[in-house]
Amino acid sequence: MTPEQARRAIVEHTRRLAESAAAAGPDAPVPTAPEWTVTNLVEHVGQTQNWVAEIIERRITDPTQLPTEVVALPADSGEWPAWLAESAQRLVDALEDDALEAPVFNAAADGRTGGQFWLTGQLNEAVVHGFDAATAAGRSVEVEVDTDVDADVDADVAAALISNHLAMLTSPTWEVQRPESAHAIRGEGQVLQWQATDAGAWFVVRRPDGATWHSGTQQADVTITGPARSLLLTLTRRLPLTEVVVDGDADLAQHWLDSTAHVSR
């Protein structure tokens, strides 16, 4: 997936999120993020997009200088689609190609530039929370509904986000932010493998000093197979393991999922 494809996908999935949010209504609960309403969901996505855009625009490299203020969510929910469209456009404008190589703070402290980190991370936010909004509106991709809202995820987008997800869980800062998770996914060499029927494969090795991930395949203790979209939504705990094919130690796969939730949702 090229940076331009990622930018277009951020705008498109944010648009879909806005449509689903309008269909659900501001007070609707979000089944895949039980503590949130649609209002919370829209506020989070729009504020985060503006916050990240400011980081990129100002070329912030020092985490102590990160923005401390966020933009306000419009009180009128009728203004939300335009507000989200503006936040997504500001974000992708900030993340043009020259910004992807510029010095910018990378919260994962991995090998990516800050711009690359934020581009993929914000695509993940738009896609996964777009699915959240779709479920709130009763428009899950797993349910046939009479609607024009598209809650699907292209295979190349899902594949890029699977790689991003595994990179985050094995990044240098994950143990600092989530020590319980980092310790729980250590092991004695157990291998978990995810095989997309439409977009590649990934495997994780649980080592005593920390889990590592790689693209490709190898002999595994458990292999999870399905479309890349379903694998992504399973990894992010939006779909249960029953939505994919599990071959091998299902308890090992479930333990991984139970141990890798992010701090917020």
Backbone bond lengths (Angstrom), bond angles and torsions (degrees), N, CA, C in turn:
res aa  C-N    CA-C-N  psi(-1)  N-CA   C-N-CA  omega(-1)  CA-C   N-CA-C  phi
1 M - - - 1.457 - - 1.520 109.43 -
2 T 1.307 117.49 126.88 1.456 121.83 -179.78 1.522 110.44 -82.36
3 P 1.335 117.52 161.26 1.470 119.25 175.68 1.523 112.64 -56.50
4 E 1.328 117.88 -37.73 1.459 119.98 179.39 1.522 111.19 -64.87
5 Q 1.328 117.18 -39.96 1.464 120.12 175.98 1.521 110.94 -62.65
6 A 1.333 116.16 -39.93 1.463 120.18 179.14 1.520 111.01 -64.65
7 R 1.326 116.85 -42.38 1.471 119.86 179.25 1.528 111.22 -63.10
8 R 1.329 116.22 -44.00 1.464 119.27 178.80 1.522 110.89 -62.52
9 A 1.343 115.94 -38.83 1.467 119.91 -178.92 1.524 111.04 -67.42
10 I 1.328 118.34 -35.87 1.469 120.55 177.01 1.526 109.79 -60.59
11 V 1.319 116.62 -47.40 1.463 120.48 -179.86 1.524 110.88 -63.17
12 E 1.327 116.50 -44.48 1.463 120.53 -177.19 1.520 112.01 -66.52
13 H 1.322 117.63 -45.68 1.468 119.54 -177.93 1.526 111.30 -71.88
14 T 1.319 117.63 -28.60 1.463 119.43 173.65 1.523 110.21 -67.76
15 R 1.333 116.56 -39.39 1.463 120.23 176.77 1.525 110.41 -61.44
16 R 1.322 117.01 -44.83 1.464 120.57 179.64 1.530 110.64 -63.10
17 L 1.334 115.78 -40.23 1.469 119.90 177.80 1.522 109.78 -58.69
18 A 1.326 116.41 -44.58 1.466 120.41 -178.92 1.522 110.99 -62.13
19 E 1.323 117.22 -40.26 1.459 120.14 179.45 1.528 111.09 -65.96
20 S 1.319 116.25 -42.97 1.459 119.48 178.61 1.524 111.12 -64.92
21 A 1.346 116.39 -40.25 1.460 120.41 179.38 1.523 110.78 -62.22
22 A 1.330 116.56 -40.99 1.463 120.06 178.54 1.520 110.87 -64.46
23 A 1.329 116.83 -38.45 1.461 120.48 179.85 1.525 111.69 -69.31
24 A 1.341 116.31 -35.91 1.463 120.52 -177.71 1.520 112.41 -75.92
25 G 1.334 116.35 -39.00 1.460 120.79 -175.40 1.514 111.39 96.02
26 P 1.325 118.61 149.62 1.471 122.00 -171.99 1.521 115.08 -62.70
27 D 1.336 118.12 -28.29 1.460 120.09 -176.02 1.521 113.43 -95.40
28 A 1.311 117.39 1.49 1.470 120.20 -178.16 1.524 110.51 -66.22
29 P 1.334 118.00 137.11 1.463 120.27 175.46 1.529 110.33 -71.68
30 V 1.324 116.13 155.69 1.465 121.96 178.94 1.523 107.63 -107.01
31 P 1.331 119.22 103.78 1.473 121.26 -174.17 1.524 113.62 -56.94
32 T 1.327 117.51 -34.45 1.461 120.42 -176.83 1.525 112.85 -87.78
33 A 1.315 118.07 -2.83 1.469 124.01 172.52 1.520 106.22 -140.55
34 P 1.339 117.99 76.97 1.468 123.05 -164.27 1.531 116.23 -56.35
35 E 1.318 118.35 -24.07 1.463 119.10 -178.64 1.522 112.53 -86.12
36 W 1.320 116.80 -2.46 1.461 120.91 -174.96 1.511 112.71 -108.24
37 T 1.335 115.20 150.44 1.458 122.71 163.13 1.531 107.06 -101.16
38 V 1.327 115.95 173.93 1.466 120.11 176.66 1.527 110.43 -61.03
39 T 1.322 117.47 -35.07 1.464 120.30 176.63 1.522 110.96 -58.22
40 N 1.333 116.95 -47.43 1.461 120.66 177.92 1.522 111.51 -59.10
41 L 1.326 115.68 -41.13 1.461 121.45 -177.60 1.529 111.09 -64.09
42 V 1.329 116.53 -49.39 1.461 120.69 -179.87 1.527 110.37 -63.00
43 E 1.311 116.37 -43.77 1.464 120.43 179.74 1.524 110.76 -59.69
44 H 1.325 117.00 -45.57 1.461 121.25 -178.72 1.519 111.58 -60.74
45 V 1.319 116.76 -48.09 1.469 119.91 -175.91 1.523 111.17 -66.35
46 G 1.329 117.28 -48.51 1.455 119.72 -178.25 1.521 112.78 -65.47
47 Q 1.326 116.57 -42.94 1.466 119.14 179.47 1.524 111.36 -65.62
48 T 1.335 117.24 -39.75 1.461 119.86 179.81 1.522 111.37 -65.98
49 Q 1.318 117.49 -41.00 1.460 119.90 178.52 1.526 111.31 -61.33
50 N 1.321 117.25 -43.31 1.467 119.90 177.85 1.520 111.74 -67.24
51 W 1.330 116.82 -38.37 1.467 121.83 179.49 1.516 110.81 -63.17
52 V 1.328 116.72 -46.47 1.465 120.40 179.45 1.523 110.48 -66.87
53 A 1.330 117.21 -40.18 1.464 119.76 178.07 1.525 110.81 -56.69
54 E 1.336 116.84 -40.74 1.467 119.54 179.15 1.520 111.43 -65.10
55 I 1.320 116.90 -39.43 1.472 120.36 177.05 1.525 110.33 -57.63
56 I 1.330 116.10 -45.71 1.458 120.25 -177.99 1.528 110.54 -70.74
57 E 1.317 116.78 -44.72 1.473 120.70 -178.39 1.521 111.10 -59.25
58 R 1.321 116.65 -39.67 1.469 120.47 -177.88 1.523 112.49 -89.32
59 R 1.343 116.70 -2.05 1.477 122.12 -179.50 1.538 110.39 52.42
60 I 1.304 115.81 49.74 1.465 120.97 -178.06 1.528 110.09 -72.87
61 T 1.300 116.64 127.01 1.469 121.96 177.33 1.525 112.25 -112.83
62 D 1.311 117.05 -21.42 1.465 122.70 -177.28 1.532 109.17 -97.51
63 P 1.341 118.16 117.42 1.472 119.40 -178.09 1.518 114.00 -60.84
64 T 1.327 118.08 -21.38 1.464 119.66 177.96 1.525 110.96 -72.98
65 Q 1.329 117.35 -11.78 1.464 121.33 -179.10 1.532 112.58 -103.10
66 L 1.337 117.30 9.87 1.456 120.03 179.97 1.529 110.28 -62.26
67 P 1.332 117.42 148.94 1.480 120.10 -178.49 1.526 111.55 -56.23
68 T 1.299 115.60 140.58 1.470 121.14 179.88 1.528 112.23 -109.00
69 E 1.326 117.48 -7.78 1.457 121.30 178.66 1.520 109.33 -115.41
70 V 1.323 115.52 149.66 1.462 120.72 178.22 1.518 109.03 -123.43
71 V 1.330 115.48 155.89 1.461 119.57 179.18 1.521 109.23 -72.93
72 A 1.310 115.95 153.49 1.461 120.98 -178.03 1.522 110.69 -85.18
73 L 1.324 115.45 140.39 1.457 121.75 173.11 1.524 108.71 -71.78
74 P 1.325 119.30 130.00 1.474 119.73 176.54 1.526 110.97 -56.63
75 A 1.321 116.09 137.59 1.463 120.25 -179.39 1.521 112.04 -67.55
76 D 1.313 116.90 -30.81 1.457 122.21 179.80 1.528 109.03 -87.32
77 S 1.319 116.52 114.79 1.464 119.59 -177.91 1.530 112.40 -64.00
78 G 1.307 117.08 -19.81 1.451 120.02 175.95 1.518 112.86 -65.41
79 E 1.325 116.46 -19.32 1.462 121.26 178.65 1.525 112.49 -89.11
80 W 1.320 117.54 -7.71 1.458 120.14 -174.28 1.525 114.39 -62.55
81 P 1.340 120.09 -43.24 1.469 117.92 179.82 1.527 112.98 -57.43
82 A 1.329 117.20 -44.06 1.465 120.03 179.48 1.527 110.42 -67.20
83 W 1.336 116.73 -38.87 1.474 121.23 179.60 1.523 110.41 -63.09
84 L 1.328 117.05 -44.12 1.461 120.44 178.78 1.528 111.32 -67.64
85 A 1.326 116.64 -38.95 1.467 119.37 177.66 1.529 110.43 -61.15
86 E 1.324 116.70 -40.22 1.463 120.76 179.54 1.529 111.13 -68.34
87 S 1.335 116.85 -40.36 1.466 118.94 -179.20 1.524 110.74 -67.35
88 A 1.336 117.51 -40.38 1.462 120.75 178.55 1.518 110.92 -65.38
89 Q 1.339 116.48 -41.14 1.467 119.26 -179.61 1.523 111.30 -67.98
90 R 1.331 116.82 -40.08 1.469 119.25 176.53 1.524 110.19 -59.85
91 L 1.320 116.04 -41.73 1.459 120.63 -179.09 1.524 111.64 -62.72
92 V 1.317 117.39 -50.36 1.468 118.88 -176.39 1.525 111.23 -70.79
93 D 1.333 117.83 -30.27 1.467 119.53 174.37 1.529 110.19 -63.61
94 A 1.336 116.45 -40.56 1.469 120.24 178.70 1.521 111.27 -66.51
95 L 1.338 116.12 -31.72 1.463 121.26 -175.09 1.525 112.66 -95.13
96 E 1.340 117.28 33.46 1.462 120.06 173.16 1.525 109.69 -65.05
97 D 1.326 115.47 168.13 1.464 120.26 -168.85 1.520 114.29 -54.77
98 D 1.341 118.27 -38.30 1.467 119.03 -177.88 1.520 111.68 -64.76
99 A 1.341 116.74 -30.04 1.472 120.06 179.73 1.520 111.88 -73.54
100 L 1.319 117.87 -23.06 1.464 120.17 -176.13 1.522 112.26 -69.54
101 E 1.311 117.76 -21.58 1.467 120.91 178.77 1.522 112.71 -107.24
102 A 1.328 117.19 -4.80 1.463 120.39 -178.36 1.532 110.72 -75.15
103 P 1.310 118.41 152.98 1.470 121.15 175.59 1.530 110.79 -64.19
104 V 1.317 116.24 116.45 1.468 122.91 178.90 1.518 107.33 -146.55
105 F 1.323 116.62 146.07 1.458 122.15 -179.89 1.533 111.25 -57.71
106 N 1.330 116.54 131.49 1.464 124.25 175.35 1.522 107.62 -115.29
107 A 1.327 116.66 111.08 1.466 120.73 -175.12 1.520 113.10 -67.40
108 A 1.329 117.93 -18.34 1.469 120.31 178.90 1.523 111.81 -86.35
109 A 1.328 117.08 -18.13 1.465 122.30 -178.99 1.529 111.88 55.35
110 D 1.332 116.27 34.57 1.463 119.46 177.97 1.523 109.22 -101.23
111 G 1.307 117.69 -161.68 1.454 120.59 -173.01 1.516 115.26 -78.23
112 R 1.322 117.80 -5.42 1.455 120.20 -179.39 1.527 111.86 -79.78
113 T 1.324 116.25 154.23 1.461 118.70 169.74 1.524 108.30 -70.07
114 G 1.330 115.88 163.96 1.453 118.68 178.51 1.520 112.03 -61.24
115 G 1.331 116.58 -39.83 1.454 119.65 179.36 1.517 112.41 -63.25
116 Q 1.328 117.01 -42.50 1.457 120.44 177.60 1.523 111.31 -63.26
117 F 1.322 116.28 -41.88 1.466 121.24 178.07 1.528 111.24 -59.65
118 W 1.326 116.95 -48.93 1.462 119.95 -176.56 1.520 112.03 -71.18
119 L 1.324 118.07 -33.89 1.461 120.66 178.95 1.526 110.58 -61.18
120 T 1.315 116.31 -50.49 1.463 119.17 -178.72 1.522 111.26 -70.70
121 G 1.313 116.71 -38.42 1.457 119.74 179.87 1.518 112.27 -63.33
122 Q 1.329 116.65 -39.70 1.458 119.59 179.78 1.528 112.31 -75.40
123 L 1.316 117.20 -27.57 1.462 119.27 171.07 1.522 109.65 -65.10
124 N 1.317 116.63 -41.16 1.461 120.43 177.07 1.528 111.01 -60.17
125 E 1.327 117.00 -43.39 1.465 120.50 178.93 1.534 111.38 -59.40
126 A 1.327 116.07 -45.71 1.465 119.81 -177.51 1.525 111.30 -66.32
127 V 1.326 117.10 -40.62 1.464 120.80 -177.10 1.527 111.36 -72.34
128 V 1.315 116.89 -52.29 1.467 120.06 -174.99 1.519 110.81 -68.61
129 H 1.321 117.55 -43.46 1.459 118.67 178.17 1.520 111.61 -73.26
130 G 1.323 116.69 -23.79 1.460 118.72 171.45 1.516 111.11 -64.44
131 F 1.319 116.27 -38.51 1.469 120.27 174.83 1.526 110.03 -65.33
132 D 1.326 116.95 -40.07 1.464 120.62 176.43 1.533 110.86 -57.40
133 A 1.327 116.04 -45.59 1.457 120.00 -179.58 1.524 111.16 -65.03
134 A 1.333 115.77 -37.38 1.467 119.55 179.10 1.520 111.15 -64.75
135 T 1.323 117.15 -40.11 1.461 119.16 178.60 1.527 110.54 -68.66
136 A 1.325 116.77 -34.88 1.465 119.75 177.08 1.522 111.24 -63.10
137 A 1.316 115.79 -32.31 1.462 120.32 179.46 1.526 111.76 -89.25
138 G 1.342 117.13 4.71 1.450 120.20 -177.12 1.508 112.31 72.71
139 R 1.331 115.84 28.05 1.454 120.78 -173.69 1.518 111.11 -120.39
140 S 1.307 117.21 40.81 1.458 121.86 177.62 1.511 109.92 -60.31
141 V 1.349 115.87 145.31 1.463 120.10 177.51 1.516 111.16 -65.82
142 E 1.332 117.61 -14.17 1.456 120.68 -179.43 1.540 112.00 -88.41
143 V 1.344 116.74 -3.01 1.459 120.35 -175.87 1.521 109.26 -122.98
144 E 1.323 116.48 131.81 1.452 120.27 176.25 1.538 108.74 -76.47
145 V 1.321 116.30 121.83 1.454 120.20 -179.48 1.519 109.53 -135.43
146 D 1.310 115.41 157.26 1.458 121.05 179.06 1.519 108.08 -87.95
147 T 1.321 116.75 87.77 1.453 120.77 -175.50 1.513 110.14 -155.66
148 D 1.329 115.50 154.82 1.450 121.07 175.70 1.525 111.59 -93.96
149 V 1.327 118.11 -4.98 1.453 121.13 -179.52 1.527 109.55 -74.42
150 D 1.319 115.94 128.63 1.462 121.80 -178.21 1.522 108.87 -102.18
151 A 1.323 116.68 111.27 1.459 120.97 -179.73 1.520 111.37 -103.19
152 D 1.324 117.74 13.83 1.451 121.57 -177.91 1.532 110.42 -76.62
153 V 1.340 116.08 168.18 1.453 122.31 178.99 1.518 107.43 -133.53
154 D 1.326 117.67 124.15 1.452 120.88 179.03 1.523 110.74 -62.71
155 A 1.328 115.74 149.07 1.462 120.48 -175.59 1.526 112.30 -61.57
156 D 1.349 117.63 -40.00 1.463 118.82 -178.06 1.525 111.49 -68.99
157 V 1.326 116.46 -34.97 1.466 120.29 175.83 1.522 110.21 -66.08
158 A 1.327 117.00 -47.99 1.464 120.77 -179.96 1.521 110.82 -60.54
159 A 1.324 117.57 -40.96 1.459 120.65 -179.55 1.527 111.37 -62.50
160 A 1.333 116.67 -43.98 1.463 119.86 178.30 1.521 111.19 -61.85
161 L 1.330 116.19 -36.21 1.463 119.55 -178.26 1.523 112.21 -77.17
162 I 1.325 118.17 -27.89 1.468 120.10 172.37 1.525 109.45 -63.78
163 S 1.332 116.31 -45.99 1.467 119.44 177.44 1.526 110.79 -60.06
164 N 1.326 117.04 -43.27 1.461 120.79 178.28 1.519 111.47 -61.87
165 H 1.335 116.44 -42.18 1.464 120.84 -179.21 1.528 110.64 -60.77
166 L 1.320 116.60 -46.78 1.465 119.89 -179.17 1.529 111.00 -68.83
167 A 1.334 116.73 -34.86 1.467 119.72 176.63 1.518 111.09 -63.14
168 M 1.326 117.21 -39.82 1.460 120.45 179.46 1.524 111.42 -64.84
169 L 1.339 116.56 -43.24 1.461 120.39 -176.56 1.525 112.57 -68.18
170 T 1.322 117.37 -21.97 1.464 121.28 -178.57 1.527 111.41 -112.73
171 S 1.332 117.46 14.88 1.464 121.25 -177.91 1.529 110.70 -77.47
172 P 1.335 116.53 161.10 1.464 119.78 179.83 1.525 114.47 -59.49
173 T 1.320 117.80 -28.96 1.463 119.58 -175.83 1.529 113.29 -90.67
174 W 1.343 118.54 -9.71 1.459 118.95 -176.75 1.527 111.07 -62.31
175 E 1.328 117.50 -40.41 1.462 119.23 -178.81 1.524 111.31 -66.29
176 V 1.327 117.12 -31.19 1.462 120.30 177.72 1.526 109.79 -69.95
177 Q 1.329 116.50 -43.94 1.456 121.09 -176.97 1.525 112.35 -78.40
178 R 1.317 117.21 -37.92 1.457 122.16 -174.92 1.524 110.46 -135.43
179 P 1.345 117.98 68.04 1.472 119.98 -176.49 1.522 113.25 -59.41
180 E 1.346 117.63 -35.75 1.463 119.44 179.53 1.522 110.91 -62.29
181 S 1.326 116.15 -42.88 1.453 120.84 179.21 1.522 110.77 -65.74
182 A 1.329 116.76 -48.07 1.462 120.37 -177.81 1.518 111.60 -58.56
183 H 1.327 117.25 -38.96 1.465 120.58 179.59 1.529 111.46 -74.31
184 A 1.321 116.45 -35.80 1.468 120.17 -178.14 1.520 112.35 -66.77
185 I 1.335 118.25 -29.51 1.464 119.90 -177.39 1.522 112.32 -94.90
186 R 1.327 117.09 6.26 1.461 119.24 168.28 1.527 108.87 -73.86
187 G 1.316 116.16 164.18 1.459 118.85 -179.73 1.504 112.05 -168.39
188 E 1.314 114.92 -159.00 1.462 121.83 -176.98 1.526 110.56 -118.16
189 G 1.313 116.21 36.28 1.451 120.00 177.47 1.511 115.08 101.48
190 Q 1.334 118.17 6.08 1.461 120.18 178.02 1.538 109.99 -61.26
191 V 1.316 114.85 142.85 1.466 120.85 -177.23 1.525 109.74 -118.82
192 L 1.325 115.72 127.22 1.463 122.52 173.08 1.521 107.64 -112.63
193 Q 1.302 116.25 138.22 1.458 120.55 -175.22 1.529 110.63 -130.12
194 W 1.322 115.12 137.41 1.459 121.22 175.21 1.527 107.82 -117.35
195 Q 1.316 117.12 123.68 1.451 122.13 -179.30 1.522 109.47 -119.90
196 A 1.329 116.08 115.24 1.461 120.44 176.89 1.518 109.53 -84.27
197 T 1.290 116.20 135.98 1.464 120.74 178.31 1.520 111.70 -74.51
198 D 1.339 117.21 -8.53 1.465 120.68 -175.40 1.516 114.35 -134.62
199 A 1.352 119.24 0.37 1.476 117.05 -172.55 1.519 115.05 -163.96
200 G 1.327 120.28 42.94 1.447 119.65 171.22 1.513 115.31 101.65
201 A 1.340 115.03 -171.80 1.467 121.23 -175.95 1.524 109.58 -150.42
202 W 1.328 115.00 156.43 1.456 123.19 -178.89 1.525 108.39 -144.29
203 F 1.338 116.38 149.18 1.462 117.96 171.91 1.520 110.11 -140.12
204 V 1.316 114.33 151.84 1.461 123.35 179.72 1.512 108.79 -118.82
205 V 1.316 116.83 136.74 1.458 122.19 173.88 1.521 107.97 -112.08
206 R 1.318 116.01 122.71 1.472 121.21 179.35 1.525 108.72 -88.29
207 R 1.317 116.19 101.43 1.467 122.08 -177.77 1.534 110.32 -100.82
208 P 1.332 117.35 159.99 1.467 119.66 179.28 1.527 113.43 -60.39
209 D 1.339 116.51 -30.04 1.464 119.49 -178.32 1.518 112.92 -97.02
210 G 1.334 117.43 6.77 1.453 120.99 177.63 1.513 112.45 135.49
211 A 1.299 116.06 152.50 1.466 120.83 179.81 1.524 110.33 -76.23
212 T 1.339 115.71 147.29 1.455 121.80 174.62 1.526 108.26 -128.41
213 W 1.337 116.86 153.89 1.460 120.25 179.27 1.520 110.47 -127.63
214 H 1.327 116.12 154.60 1.453 122.77 -178.52 1.529 108.89 -147.23
215 S 1.309 116.07 151.77 1.459 120.15 169.38 1.524 108.25 -80.59
216 G 1.340 116.36 148.27 1.451 120.46 178.30 1.513 111.98 112.54
217 T 1.314 115.83 -166.32 1.460 121.85 -177.23 1.523 110.41 -131.37
218 Q 1.313 115.58 157.25 1.450 122.36 169.89 1.530 107.48 -162.36
219 Q 1.313 116.41 173.44 1.462 119.14 178.40 1.526 108.66 -60.55
220 A 1.335 115.80 133.55 1.465 119.81 -172.34 1.512 111.23 -133.87
221 D 1.343 114.96 156.94 1.461 120.87 174.82 1.523 110.90 -75.44
222 V 1.327 115.82 -28.27 1.461 120.39 175.59 1.523 108.37 -150.26
223 T 1.315 116.15 137.94 1.458 122.39 176.94 1.516 108.97 -122.39
224 I 1.328 115.77 127.94 1.462 122.26 179.55 1.523 106.89 -109.45
225 T 1.322 116.46 123.84 1.466 121.26 -173.36 1.523 110.79 -124.08
226 G 1.319 115.61 141.16 1.461 121.42 176.24 1.507 109.25 169.77
227 P 1.325 118.67 178.09 1.469 120.75 173.51 1.526 110.28 -58.45
228 A 1.315 116.06 150.22 1.467 119.84 -178.10 1.519 111.54 -55.42
229 R 1.339 117.29 -39.39 1.468 121.22 177.86 1.514 111.04 -56.80
230 S 1.330 117.33 -46.60 1.464 120.70 -178.13 1.528 111.24 -68.00
231 L 1.335 116.45 -36.96 1.467 118.94 177.63 1.526 110.50 -64.33
232 L 1.333 116.81 -43.51 1.465 120.12 178.88 1.518 111.02 -61.03
233 L 1.322 116.68 -47.03 1.459 119.92 -177.37 1.520 112.15 -70.15
234 T 1.318 117.22 -25.22 1.467 120.17 172.90 1.522 110.47 -73.56
235 L 1.327 116.54 -45.31 1.465 120.65 179.80 1.527 111.62 -61.35
236 T 1.313 116.93 -33.62 1.464 120.79 179.58 1.524 112.16 -92.81
237 R 1.331 116.19 12.76 1.462 124.32 173.64 1.529 112.76 62.52
238 R 1.325 116.00 31.44 1.458 120.46 173.28 1.521 111.64 -93.61
239 L 1.308 117.43 -23.76 1.458 123.02 175.71 1.524 108.93 -127.61
240 P 1.321 118.30 146.48 1.470 120.98 177.86 1.526 111.30 -78.15
241 L 1.318 115.79 164.83 1.464 120.74 178.91 1.520 112.45 -61.78
242 T 1.309 117.18 -19.95 1.468 119.80 179.08 1.529 112.00 -67.43
243 E 1.338 117.67 -12.85 1.461 121.10 179.47 1.521 112.75 -86.63
244 V 1.341 117.05 -5.02 1.463 121.64 177.89 1.523 108.52 -129.64
245 V 1.329 116.13 174.66 1.466 120.78 -179.37 1.525 108.35 -96.95
246 V 1.321 116.53 125.80 1.462 121.87 -179.02 1.524 108.49 -113.90
247 D 1.320 116.07 119.53 1.462 122.29 -179.02 1.525 108.54 -118.23
248 G 1.320 116.67 109.73 1.454 120.23 -178.93 1.517 111.27 119.43
249 D 1.321 116.34 -143.54 1.456 122.88 -172.77 1.539 110.48 -78.74
250 A 1.321 117.01 92.74 1.466 121.44 -178.15 1.526 111.34 -64.84
251 D 1.335 117.34 -31.67 1.466 119.68 178.68 1.524 110.95 -64.48
252 L 1.331 116.45 -35.91 1.461 120.92 178.15 1.530 110.06 -64.44
253 A 1.327 116.02 -42.72 1.462 120.15 178.23 1.529 111.16 -64.25
254 Q 1.320 116.63 -43.88 1.457 120.09 -179.48 1.523 111.42 -66.00
255 H 1.321 116.72 -38.01 1.461 120.35 177.14 1.524 110.79 -60.52
256 W 1.327 116.65 -41.02 1.462 120.20 178.20 1.527 110.31 -59.98
257 L 1.318 116.38 -47.44 1.460 120.26 -178.73 1.521 111.17 -64.30
258 D 1.320 116.68 -42.62 1.462 120.96 -178.90 1.528 112.31 -65.39
259 S 1.329 115.97 -23.36 1.466 121.06 -173.20 1.516 113.61 -99.92
260 T 1.332 117.76 0.92 1.471 118.85 -171.53 1.520 113.59 -123.91
261 A 1.303 118.25 24.92 1.453 120.00 176.17 1.537 109.43 -69.70
262 H 1.337 116.31 144.67 1.454 120.50 176.63 1.531 109.71 -77.42
263 V 1.311 115.77 169.94 1.457 120.31 -173.34 1.523 111.94 -64.58
264 S 1.349 115.93 -40.07 1.463 118.20 -174.61 1.497 111.78 -83.08
265 R 1.349 117.90 -75.35 1.459 120.95 -177.23 1.516 109.15 -134.34
